[in-house]
Amino acid sequence: GQQLNQSPQSMFIQEGEDVSMNCTSSSIFNTWLWYKQDPGEGPVLLIALYKAGELTSNGRLTAQFGITRKDSFLNISASIPSDVGIYFCAGQGNAGGTSYGKLTFGQGTILTVHP
Amino acid sequence: DTAVSQTPKYLVTQMGNDKSIKCEQNLGHDTMYWYKQDSKKFLKIMFSYNNKELIINETVPNRFSPKSPDKAHLNLHINSLELGDSAVYFCASGQGVGYEQYFGPGTRLTVT
């Protein structure tokens, strides 16, 4: 089945630093999504990417859909303490039309921001 | 108004019991999903319903039975609960292939 490798698994940074994380896949996805999960909460959608090569920003967050459609990255600029959480990439593919929108998730990146 | 809501938030029960988790979305989406998050935070699809019709069943034991009374609701019933069923279960909704999905707050199930 489809697998996503997300890296790094964890990051410890100082407030104000920039952060970068990425996901790579063994197969093509048609949509890439980035989520953030806070403790005890559900994943919250940060950015959605729909076209290969697309670069999208949401405030201090920027994400790109790789040209090969097998990868995506998320950058966070000027991190702040509330950026702490787990960040997930998720890919959505057609898989011959049988997947009907199911998301395949990366393993998550745990972000810790030191004030 | 909460877009995707789940009840209960926490569920503690004993092995062998039967329990249900309810999910409702007010986004007008056609497709709803159940995901399971294990202790290592890995999220995996379980089921998907589109307009009350089962679309995806990802090799989930048949002790798990989703039911969708209408396209705004997708409930998850679990029979004969086992220790390994302990996890956080998330409901999500979306417009289907090619669209983003929105997640509920999760239900933490603990089987003792």
Boltz contact constraints between the chains, C-beta under 6 A:
constraints:
  - contact:
      token1: [A, 31]
      token2: [B, 98]
      max_distance: 6.0
  - contact:
      token1: [A, 33]
      token2: [B, 100]
      max_distance: 6.0
  - contact:
      token1: [A, 41]
      token2: [B, 105]
      max_distance: 6.0
  - contact:
      token1: [A, 42]
      token2: [B, 90]
      max_distance: 6.0
  - contact:
      token1: [A, 42]
      token2: [B, 103]
      max_distance: 6.0
  - contact:
      token1: [A, 42]
      token2: [B, 104]
      max_distance: 6.0
  - contact:
      token1: [A, 42]
      token2: [B, 105]
      max_distance: 6.0
  - contact:
      token1: [A, 42]
      token2: [B, 106]
      max_distance: 6.0
  - contact:
      token1: [A, 43]
      token2: [B, 103]
      max_distance: 6.0
  - contact:
      token1: [A, 45]
      token2: [B, 100]
      max_distance: 6.0
  - contact:
      token1: [A, 48]
      token2: [B, 100]
      max_distance: 6.0
  - contact:
      token1: [A, 100]
      token2: [B, 48]
      max_distance: 6.0
  - contact:
      token1: [A, 100]
      token2: [B, 55]
      max_distance: 6.0
  - contact:
      token1: [A, 100]
      token2: [B, 56]
      max_distance: 6.0
  - contact:
      token1: [A, 100]
      token2: [B, 97]
      max_distance: 6.0
  - contact:
      token1: [A, 101]
      token2: [B, 31]
      max_distance: 6.0
  - contact:
      token1: [A, 101]
      token2: [B, 94]
      max_distance: 6.0
  - contact:
      token1: [A, 101]
      token2: [B, 96]
      max_distance: 6.0
  - contact:
      token1: [A, 101]
      token2: [B, 97]
      max_distance: 6.0
  - contact:
      token1: [A, 102]
      token2: [B, 45]
      max_distance: 6.0
  - contact:
      token1: [A, 102]
      token2: [B, 48]
      max_distance: 6.0
  - contact:
      token1: [A, 102]
      token2: [B, 56]
      max_distance: 6.0
  - contact:
      token1: [A, 105]
      token2: [B, 43]
      max_distance: 6.0
  - contact:
      token1: [A, 108]
      token2: [B, 41]
      max_distance: 6.0
